[in-house]
């Protein structure tokens, strides 16, 4: 199944803000082949060291300011 066929909430290029006000840009969207869960690779916008994290939708909901429709 392709990444486009699986339901996801965020797009590559979106910038999300953590509760500590740091901003993270989504650089990749992936699928966990074992669980079919959407994973996002995020890059800290202000980091000089190109800090990255890989998180799930549920981790984004818990750790980032997200507008829920």
N, C-alpha and C positions, 0 to 999 in steps of 0.2 A: 504494500500500500504506500502511496506517495505522501509526502508531507502536505501537499495541497489538498488531499482528500480527507485529512484528519482535522477535526474541529480545533481551532486555536483562537486565542483571545488577543494576541499582540502580533505586530508585523515587524519584520526586519527594518531597522532604522528608527523605530519608536524610541523615545527617551522616557525612562521611568525614574521617579524620584523616591529614594529610600526615606524612611522616617527621620533619618539623621540629616536629611536635605542633600545628600550626595546624589548626583545624577549618573544613570547608567543607560547606555545605548544598546539596543538589541542588535547584535551583529550577525547572528545565525539562529535559525529555527530548525530543530532536529526532532526526530522521533526515536524514542527508546524502542528498539526492536523486540524486546522482551515483554514490555507492558503496553506498547502503543501510546504511551504518554508523551505529550509535547514537552520538549526541553528547549530552553533558550540560552544562548551564550550572550552574556552581557559584558560590556567594557565600560569601566569607570571613565566618564567623560573628562574629568579633571586630572586623572592620574598621569604622572610623568613616566610611570613604569608599565603602562599598558595593562593594568590589573584587570583580570577577567573572572567571571563566575559563570557556572552553568546551573540553572534553576528550573524548577517546574512551575506550572501555572499556580499551584497551591502555595508554593514558596513565595511567588510574586505577591499573591493576595495577602500573605502574612507579613511581608517585609517591606512592601512598597506602597506609596500613596497611589491607589488605583481608583479611577472613577468606575463605579459599577452601574451598568445600564439597567 
